[in-house]
Amino acid sequence: MPDVTLKDVAVRAGVHVGTASRALDPKRRHLVNAETRQRVEAAAGELGYRVNVLARSLRKGSTGMIGAVVADLGNPFLPPMLRGLDEVLGPRGYMIAVSETHEDPETFRRVCEQLIARRVDGIVISAAHVGDGDFISTLEQSLPVVLAVRRVSGGGHHTVTHDDILGARLVTEYLVNLGHQRLAQLRGPDDVSSFAGRSRGFQEVIAEHGCTEVVTHGRAGEPTTAEGKRLAAALLAADVDRPTAIFAQNDLMAIGALEALGEAGLRCPDDVSIVGYNDAPLTEHLTPPLTTVRLPSNALGRRVAAMMLDQLDQTNEPPNTVQLEPELVIRASAAAPARDGSRRMSA
């Protein structure tokens, strides 16, 4: 039928036009009982009715788009998180627009401003640095914002994160209980809350057990495989007693450390144990499989999406921080230190 209207659909389905509108609106269809919704959808299909998304967005001042700002799309932790967002937001009629920042502050701000200019309905941010609190507060004056994984200074924001201090403590205590006394950590950017928490948890355990931290020179500019390899190679080449265990603050850096270890003619875990953080996909298939801390990225994405919907639905929930529990995942990349593990690289 040419020029089929919503009223035509309502008449065919035997419902009020307002009910037909709600049944065909992904954001409001949950307000209509399943039987009526199915009848309206069937009528729309029979008549060939198509919703004019552009007209609806102009009428309601909503685009149906949610921005997701991430640091690095190459991080395998992110796809499950983004899938979790879509699993919750998709059925409500929202699409996810993803942009990355590569940890660059100017890019981060520009991306957020561009998303606002494109009239997204909300922004999920997992690329914030600690000092971005004021900027986040400015964004929140324009649209709903939810922080994912990373926190910012000041508090008072809708946030879903992970107990990074506890997670780092779990994996470091595991290494200490294996008998490691000289340990090193490969640090991520120092202005990112998750890496700051992991550093704190690691150092707390080192101090409590009287262990020695073999200090690395510098931090990763970005928490990538290349940076993990660079830091680990410098650590292994230093004229000091090498550590018997290395805690990489994410799995990508742990993979880089495994590469550096192999190129130095050493084996994991025979010569040096290596552990990571995040339990990114495929880490269990590395050689050796990686001991790590599981950060449930899909579940985190779903919690972030639910928090975003609360704001979009104007439930007036006050800002709060949801903190997911870490889980130690033990695999083959960590073992008790060898008796001769204290030899210098130059020996």
C-alpha positions as CSV (number, residue, x, y, z in Angstrom):
1,M,0.0,0.0,0.0
2,P,1.4,3.5,-0.9
3,D,1.7,6.0,1.9
4,V,0.8,3.6,4.7
5,T,0.4,5.6,8.0
6,L,0.7,4.6,11.6
7,K,-3.1,5.1,11.8
8,D,-3.6,2.5,9.1
9,V,-1.5,0.1,11.2
10,A,-3.5,0.9,14.3
11,V,-6.8,0.2,12.5
12,R,-5.6,-3.1,11.1
13,A,-4.4,-4.2,14.6
14,G,-7.5,-2.9,16.3
15,V,-5.6,-0.7,18.8
16,H,-5.3,3.0,19.5
17,V,-2.7,4.9,17.4
18,G,-0.7,5.7,20.5
19,T,-0.5,2.0,21.4
20,A,0.7,1.2,17.8
21,S,3.3,3.9,18.2
22,R,4.7,2.5,21.4
23,A,4.7,-1.1,20.1
24,L,6.8,-0.1,17.1
25,D,9.2,2.1,19.1
26,P,12.2,0.1,20.3
27,K,12.6,2.4,23.3
28,R,9.0,2.0,24.4
29,R,7.9,-1.4,23.1
30,H,8.4,-2.8,26.6
31,L,5.4,-0.7,27.7
32,V,3.1,-2.8,25.5
33,N,2.1,-6.4,26.4
34,A,3.6,-9.1,24.2
35,E,0.3,-10.1,22.5
36,T,-0.6,-6.6,21.5
37,R,2.9,-5.9,20.3
38,Q,2.9,-8.9,18.1
39,R,-0.4,-8.0,16.6
40,V,0.8,-4.5,15.8
41,E,4.0,-5.8,14.3
42,A,2.1,-8.2,12.2
43,A,-0.2,-5.5,10.9
44,A,2.8,-3.3,10.1
45,G,4.4,-6.1,8.2
46,E,1.2,-6.9,6.2
47,L,0.7,-3.3,5.2
48,G,4.4,-2.7,4.5
49,Y,4.7,0.1,7.0
50,R,8.2,1.5,7.7
51,V,9.1,3.7,10.6
52,N,10.6,7.1,9.5
53,V,13.5,7.1,11.9
54,L,14.7,10.5,10.9
55,A,11.3,12.1,11.4
56,R,11.0,10.3,14.8
57,S,14.4,11.5,15.9
58,L,13.6,15.1,14.9
59,R,10.3,14.9,16.7
60,K,11.7,13.5,19.9
61,G,15.0,15.2,19.9
62,S,16.7,11.8,20.0
63,T,19.0,10.2,17.5
64,G,19.1,6.7,19.0
65,M,22.9,6.8,19.0
66,I,25.2,6.2,22.0
67,G,28.8,7.2,21.7
68,A,31.5,4.8,23.1
69,V,34.9,6.4,23.6
70,V,37.7,3.8,24.0
71,A,41.5,4.1,24.2
72,D,42.6,1.4,21.8
73,L,40.4,-0.7,19.5
74,G,43.2,-3.2,19.3
75,N,42.8,-4.2,22.9
76,P,41.0,-7.6,22.9
77,F,39.3,-6.7,26.2
78,L,37.0,-4.1,24.5
79,P,34.9,-6.2,22.0
80,P,33.2,-8.2,24.7
81,M,32.5,-4.9,26.6
82,L,31.0,-3.3,23.5
83,R,29.0,-6.4,22.8
84,G,27.6,-6.2,26.3
85,L,26.6,-2.6,25.6
86,D,24.8,-3.6,22.5
87,E,23.1,-6.6,24.1
88,V,21.3,-4.2,26.5
89,L,21.0,-1.0,24.4
90,G,20.2,-2.6,21.0
91,P,16.8,-4.0,22.0
92,R,15.9,-0.5,23.2
93,G,16.6,0.9,19.7
94,Y,20.1,2.4,20.3
95,M,23.1,2.0,18.1
96,I,26.7,2.3,19.3
97,A,29.1,4.7,17.7
98,V,32.7,3.9,18.6
99,S,35.7,6.2,18.6
100,E,39.3,5.7,19.9
101,T,41.7,8.1,21.5
102,H,45.1,6.2,21.7
103,E,45.5,7.8,25.1
104,D,45.8,11.2,23.6
105,P,44.1,13.9,25.7
106,E,43.4,16.2,22.8
107,T,41.9,13.4,20.8
108,F,39.8,12.4,23.7
109,R,38.3,15.8,24.1
110,R,37.8,16.3,20.4
111,V,36.0,13.0,20.0
112,C,33.6,13.7,22.9
113,E,32.8,17.2,21.5
114,Q,32.2,15.7,18.0
115,L,29.8,13.1,19.4
116,I,27.9,15.9,21.1
117,A,27.8,17.8,17.9
118,R,26.3,14.8,16.2
119,R,23.6,14.7,18.9
120,V,24.3,11.3,20.4
121,D,21.9,10.6,23.2
122,G,24.7,9.6,25.7
123,I,28.3,8.8,25.9
124,V,30.1,5.8,27.5
125,I,33.7,6.6,28.3
126,S,36.4,4.1,28.9
127,A,39.4,6.3,27.8
128,A,39.3,8.9,30.6
129,H,42.4,9.9,32.6
130,V,42.4,10.8,36.2
131,G,42.6,14.5,35.6
132,D,39.6,14.6,33.2
133,G,37.0,15.1,36.1
134,D,36.2,18.7,35.2
135,F,35.8,17.9,31.5
136,I,33.5,14.9,32.3
137,S,31.4,17.2,34.6
138,T,31.1,19.6,31.6
139,L,29.9,16.8,29.4
140,E,27.3,15.7,31.9
141,Q,25.6,19.1,31.6
142,S,24.8,18.3,28.0
143,L,23.9,14.6,28.1
144,P,24.1,11.3,30.1
145,V,27.6,10.0,30.6
146,V,28.8,6.7,32.1
147,L,32.4,6.0,32.9
148,A,33.5,2.4,32.2
149,V,36.6,0.7,33.7
150,R,38.4,4.0,34.5
151,R,37.6,6.6,37.2
152,V,38.3,10.3,37.3
153,S,39.2,12.6,40.1
154,G,36.5,14.3,42.1
155,G,33.9,11.5,42.1
156,G,30.2,12.2,41.6
157,H,29.9,10.4,38.2
158,H,28.0,7.3,37.0
159,T,30.8,4.7,36.9
160,V,31.2,1.0,36.5
161,T,34.7,-0.2,37.2
162,H,36.7,-3.1,38.7
163,D,38.5,-3.5,42.1
164,D,42.0,-3.1,40.6
165,I,43.7,-2.9,44.0
166,L,42.2,-6.3,45.1
167,G,42.9,-7.8,41.7
168,A,46.5,-6.9,41.8
169,R,46.8,-8.1,45.3
170,L,45.3,-11.5,44.3
171,V,47.8,-12.1,41.6
172,T,50.8,-10.8,43.5
173,E,50.0,-12.8,46.6
174,Y,49.8,-15.9,44.3
175,L,53.3,-15.2,43.1
176,V,54.6,-14.6,46.6
177,N,53.0,-17.9,47.8
178,L,54.8,-19.7,44.9
179,G,58.0,-18.5,46.5
180,H,58.9,-15.4,44.5
181,Q,60.9,-12.8,46.4
182,R,62.1,-10.5,43.6
183,L,59.2,-9.2,41.5
184,A,58.8,-6.5,38.9
185,Q,55.7,-4.8,37.4
186,L,55.3,-3.4,34.0
187,R,53.3,-0.2,34.6
188,G,50.6,1.4,32.4
189,P,50.1,5.1,32.1
190,D,50.3,6.7,35.6
191,D,47.3,9.0,35.0
192,V,44.9,6.1,34.4
193,S,43.0,5.0,37.5
194,S,43.0,1.3,36.8
195,F,46.8,1.1,36.4
196,A,47.3,3.3,39.5
197,G,45.1,0.8,41.5
198,R,47.1,-2.2,40.2
199,S,50.4,-0.5,41.1
200,R,49.1,0.1,44.6
201,G,47.8,-3.5,45.1
202,F,51.1,-4.9,43.9
203,Q,53.2,-2.7,46.1
204,E,51.1,-3.4,49.2
205,V,51.7,-7.1,48.9
206,I,55.4,-6.6,48.3
207,A,55.7,-4.5,51.4
208,E,53.6,-6.8,53.6
209,H,55.8,-9.8,52.7
210,G,59.1,-8.1,52.7
211,C,59.8,-8.8,49.1
212,T,61.9,-6.8,46.7
213,E,60.5,-4.9,43.8
214,V,62.9,-4.8,40.9
215,V,62.1,-1.3,39.6
216,T,61.5,-0.9,35.9
217,H,62.6,2.3,34.1
218,G,59.6,4.3,32.9
219,R,56.0,3.3,32.2
220,A,54.1,2.4,29.1
221,G,52.9,5.4,27.1
222,E,50.0,3.1,26.0
223,P,49.3,-0.3,27.5
224,T,50.2,-2.2,24.3
225,T,52.1,-5.3,23.4
226,A,54.9,-3.2,21.9
227,E,55.3,-1.2,25.1
228,G,55.2,-4.3,27.3
229,K,58.0,-5.8,25.1
230,R,60.1,-2.6,25.4
231,L,59.8,-2.4,29.2
232,A,60.4,-6.1,29.7
233,A,63.5,-6.0,27.4
234,A,65.0,-3.1,29.3
235,L,64.3,-4.9,32.6
236,L,65.9,-8.1,31.5
237,A,69.0,-6.3,30.0
238,A,69.6,-4.3,33.2
239,D,72.8,-5.0,35.2
240,V,70.8,-6.1,38.2
241,D,69.5,-9.4,39.6
242,R,66.6,-10.0,37.4
243,P,63.2,-10.7,38.9
244,T,61.8,-14.2,39.0
245,A,58.3,-12.9,38.3
246,I,56.8,-10.1,36.3
247,F,53.4,-8.6,36.8
248,A,52.2,-6.9,33.6
249,Q,49.4,-4.5,34.3
250,N,47.4,-5.8,31.4
251,D,47.4,-8.8,29.1
252,L,48.7,-7.0,26.1
253,M,51.8,-5.9,28.0
254,A,52.2,-9.5,29.3
255,I,52.2,-10.8,25.7
256,G,55.0,-8.2,24.9
257,A,56.9,-9.4,28.0
258,L,56.7,-13.0,26.7
259,E,58.2,-11.9,23.4
260,A,61.0,-10.1,25.2
261,L,61.7,-13.1,27.3
262,G,62.0,-15.4,24.3
263,E,64.3,-13.0,22.5
264,A,66.5,-12.9,25.6
265,G,66.9,-16.7,25.4
266,L,64.8,-17.2,28.5
267,R,61.7,-19.4,29.1
268,C,58.5,-18.8,30.9
269,P,57.9,-19.9,33.6
270,D,61.2,-21.9,33.9
271,D,63.3,-18.7,34.1
272,V,60.7,-16.0,34.8
273,S,57.0,-16.2,35.6
274,I,54.8,-13.7,33.8
275,V,51.2,-12.8,34.8
276,G,48.8,-10.3,33.3
277,Y,45.5,-8.6,33.9
278,N,42.0,-8.6,32.2
279,D,41.8,-12.2,31.0
280,A,41.4,-11.0,27.4
281,P,40.1,-13.5,24.8
282,L,42.8,-16.0,23.6
283,T,45.1,-15.5,26.6
284,E,44.4,-19.1,27.6
285,H,45.8,-20.2,24.2
286,L,49.2,-18.5,24.5
287,T,52.3,-20.5,25.0
288,P,52.3,-20.8,28.0
289,P,48.7,-20.0,28.8
290,L,48.6,-16.8,30.8
291,T,47.9,-16.5,34.5
292,T,45.8,-13.3,34.8
293,V,43.0,-11.5,36.6
294,R,39.6,-11.8,35.1
295,L,37.9,-8.5,34.4
296,P,34.4,-9.6,33.2
297,S,34.2,-7.2,30.2
298,N,30.9,-8.4,28.8
299,A,29.2,-8.2,32.2
300,L,30.8,-4.8,32.7
301,G,29.4,-3.6,29.4
302,R,25.9,-4.7,30.4
303,R,26.1,-2.9,33.7
304,V,27.3,0.2,32.0
305,A,24.4,0.0,29.5
306,A,21.9,-0.5,32.3
307,M,23.3,2.6,34.1
308,M,23.0,4.5,30.8
309,L,19.4,3.5,30.4
310,D,18.6,4.7,33.9
311,Q,19.7,8.1,32.8
312,L,18.0,8.0,29.5
313,D,14.7,6.9,31.2
314,Q,15.2,9.8,33.7
315,T,14.9,7.6,36.8
316,N,16.9,10.3,38.6
317,E,19.3,7.7,40.2
318,P,22.1,9.6,41.9
319,P,25.6,9.1,40.5
320,N,27.3,6.0,42.0
321,T,30.2,3.7,41.4
322,V,29.6,0.0,40.8
323,Q,32.7,-2.0,41.4
324,L,33.0,-5.6,40.0
325,E,34.9,-8.3,41.9
326,P,38.1,-9.6,40.4
327,E,38.9,-13.3,39.9
328,L,42.3,-14.9,39.8
329,V,42.7,-17.2,36.8
330,I,45.6,-19.6,37.3
331,R,47.3,-21.0,34.2
332,A,50.8,-22.2,33.3
333,S,52.7,-18.9,32.9
334,A,53.6,-18.8,36.6
335,A,55.4,-21.4,38.7
336,A,57.8,-21.6,41.6
337,P,61.1,-19.8,41.0
338,A,64.1,-21.9,39.9
339,R,66.9,-22.2,42.4
340,D,69.3,-20.3,40.2
341,G,66.8,-17.6,39.4
342,S,68.9,-14.9,41.1
343,R,71.7,-15.0,38.5
344,R,72.4,-11.8,36.7
345,M,71.7,-11.5,33.0
346,S,75.4,-10.9,32.4
347,A,76.4,-14.2,34.1
